[in-house]
Amino acid sequence: MINKIIDFSINNKFIIGLLTLTIIGAGIWSMTKVPIDAVPDITNNQVQVITQAPNLGTEDIEQFVTYPVEVAMSNLPDVKEIRSISRFGLSVVTIVFDDDMGTYLPRQLVAEKLNEVKEQIPAGFGEPTMGPISTGLGEIYQYTLKVAPEYKDKYDI
């Protein structure tokens, strides 16, 4: 079967050339018609723990909220890095996991540790919660609306 295909290709170079050019042209045409941009998500596998305590200063947030969360999360398996930001009334701890762990296993591990951390934080100093499942590319969503020519003047922005 393969020998027949090779023989046909060698004996009919013009037809094979036209077929190749047709496939290239169809590929270029279809590439211009793709409505979305194919960008791979290169963001690392991370879970954010966010705590709001509007009445606390930066030093109190760091001492009573951020530090206990960091210490509790540091002994989770496959943690690559822990970053934190402490601002007036806000603590954000980002736990970065290995990429091969998936999306939901790290969130489950962090959720289990959050129950322990909540007991260590004094009452009235905020309650730590997990941030939503999002990535650097997922937080910005760009789109365009293309209106058919017959409806162009019918609707405004």
N, C-alpha and C positions, 0 to 999 in steps of 0.2 A: 504494500500500500504506500509506504513512504517512498519507495523507489519510483513509483508511478508519479507521485507529486513532484519529486525532484526532476524526473525526466520532462514532465510537462513544463516546469518552471524554466528549465534550460532551453527547451525548444520554443517557448513562447515568451521571450523576454519583453516584448512590447506590451503584451497583456498584463504581465506581472508588474511592469513599471507603471502602467496606468492604474492598476489596482492599488499599488503602494501610494501613488500620489493622491488617489481618491481617499484612502484611509487617513493620510496626513491632513488633507483638506477638511475632512469630516471632524478630525480631532481638534484642529484649530478653530473651526466654526463652533463646535460644542463647548470649547473652553471659553469662548466669549459669551456664551449664553448661560453659564453657571451663575446663579443668583447670589451665592454666598461665597465668602472667602474661606479657603481651607487653610487655617493656621493651626498648627499643632499646639497643644497646651503644654508648655514647658515648666509650669509652676510645680514646685515641690509639694510633697504630700504633707499637709499641715492642718492642725486644729487650733483654733483660737479660743481662749478662755477670757471672757469679758466680764468685768465687775464694775458696777457703777455705785459710787458712794458720794453723792453731791456735797456733803458737809465736811469732807476730809481734804487736808492738804496733801501735797505731793509726798512729803516724808512719811506721813501716816499711812497713805496708800501703799507705799513701798514696803514699810515695815510690817503692817498688819494684814495686807491682802496679797500683794505681788510676791513677796518672799515665800510665804507658806504655799502658794500655788506652784511656784517654781520648784521648791523642794519636793513636794508631793509628786510632781510630774517627772522629776529627774530620774526616777528608778523604773519608769515604764520600759518595756522591751522595745528595742529597735529605734530609740530616740536618737536622732542625729544632732539636734540643736534645739536650744530653748532661748527665745528672745522675749524681752518684755519692755513695755513702755508704761511708765507711771506718770500720770498727769493729775492736775487738780480734779478730784472727783472721779477719776477713771483709771482702771488698770486693764491692760491688754497683754496677755501672755500668749505667745505663739510657740507651739510645740511642733517641731518638724520631725517627721518619721521617715524611715526608709521608703523608697518608692514602691517596692514590691509588696507592701503590706495591704494595699488596697485603700478604699475610702472609708469603709464602715468599721473595720476592726480598730483603727486608732481612735475613732470617735467613741466606740464602746469602752475602750480602756480608759479614756479621759473621763467619760461619764461615771465610771466606777470610782475613779479617784476623786472626782468632784464631791461625792458624798462624804468622803473623809475630810476633805479640805473645808467644807462648810462648817464642820464641827470645830475647826481650829481658828476660824475667823470670828472675832468678837461680835456680839449682837449689835446691830445698827451700823456695821461697817460694810454693808453690801453683801449680796449673794452672787457668787460666781456662776456664770452660765456659759455654755458653749456657743460659739458663733455659728452662723449658717454654713452649709456646705457651699463654698465658693472658692474660686481661684482668681489669680490676677487677671486672666483673660475673661473670666465669667462675670466680673463685676461691671464691665463696660459692654453694653450691647448696642451695636450700631445697625441701623436698618434704614431703608428708603422706601417710600411709598410711590409707586408708579401708577398714575391714573390713566385710564384709557382716554384717547383723544376726545371721544364724544361726551365724556363727563368732566373734562378739564375746566370748563367755565361754570359748572353746576355747583361745585363745592369750593369753599375757601379753606385756608389753613386752620 
